[in-house]
Amino acid sequence: MVVIRLARGGAKKHPFYSIVAADSRNRRDGRFIERVGYYNPLAAGAETPLSLNLERITYWEQNGARLSPTVTRLVKQSAKATRQAA
């Protein structure tokens, strides 16, 4: 099964996450199918903390992929931010 989840990167105590579509049997930071965004929880200043390709996330969901709980929260947060900006 394909799952859309976070893959951790960055340095110790300075996390940076890629949001990836991956086979659920692969390791968290292992092989993935496609990168669909990123999340930087420690973004400061003009840095963008969250970037998602919602078209690709929707595509994967329509083809049976499941979102992890954290990615679900981030997608809702992103949708809410875009609604308020419009």
Legacy VTK file of the C-alpha trace (Angstrom):
# vtk DataFile Version 3.0
C-alpha trace
ASCII
DATASET POLYDATA
POINTS 86 float
0.000 0.000 0.000
1.156 3.526 -0.762
1.250 5.956 2.136
2.001 9.677 2.126
4.198 10.419 5.115
7.100 12.473 6.427
10.727 11.516 5.740
13.127 13.184 8.159
16.210 15.058 7.077
18.298 17.867 8.483
20.738 17.849 11.336
20.473 16.801 14.956
17.922 19.006 16.760
17.207 20.841 13.469
14.657 18.684 11.663
13.514 19.125 8.092
10.872 16.834 6.632
10.116 15.840 3.058
6.537 14.796 2.413
6.747 11.695 0.242
4.582 9.025 -1.322
6.169 5.704 -0.394
5.421 2.017 -0.111
4.328 1.365 3.468
6.837 -1.507 3.768
9.844 0.782 3.233
11.647 2.501 6.076
10.714 6.045 7.124
13.745 7.632 5.478
14.169 4.917 2.858
13.116 4.638 -0.745
10.094 6.621 -1.882
8.063 6.972 -5.066
7.601 10.734 -5.264
8.300 13.848 -3.199
5.111 15.911 -2.916
6.234 18.674 -0.558
8.254 19.636 2.474
7.744 20.775 6.064
10.212 22.896 8.018
8.982 23.211 11.628
11.837 25.568 12.573
11.364 28.033 9.698
12.291 31.581 10.668
11.958 34.897 8.932
11.106 34.732 5.245
11.495 30.943 5.021
8.407 28.987 3.981
7.523 26.428 6.667
5.215 24.293 4.516
4.995 23.586 0.808
2.610 21.011 -0.665
1.758 19.928 -4.187
-1.958 19.394 -3.530
-2.605 18.172 -7.079
-0.219 15.252 -6.621
-1.520 14.494 -3.126
-5.061 14.348 -4.524
-3.848 12.110 -7.357
-2.280 9.660 -4.916
-5.372 9.662 -2.685
-7.585 8.866 -5.680
-5.315 5.929 -6.472
-5.606 4.426 -2.986
-2.825 6.087 -1.002
-3.434 6.860 2.650
-2.204 9.926 4.492
-0.376 9.611 7.784
-2.030 11.463 10.694
0.610 14.199 10.645
0.339 14.735 6.896
-3.458 14.886 7.230
-3.043 17.672 9.795
-0.595 19.544 7.558
-2.890 19.293 4.499
-5.801 20.685 6.517
-3.557 23.466 7.858
-2.434 24.329 4.321
-5.995 24.340 2.977
-7.106 26.611 5.832
-4.224 29.024 5.153
-5.018 29.241 1.443
-8.729 29.846 2.188
-7.880 32.714 4.543
-5.449 34.248 2.046
-8.045 34.255 -0.736
LINES 1 87
86 0 1 2 3 4 5 6 7 8 9 10 11 12 13 14 15 16 17 18 19 20 21 22 23 24 25 26 27 28 29 30 31 32 33 34 35 36 37 38 39 40 41 42 43 44 45 46 47 48 49 50 51 52 53 54 55 56 57 58 59 60 61 62 63 64 65 66 67 68 69 70 71 72 73 74 75 76 77 78 79 80 81 82 83 84 85
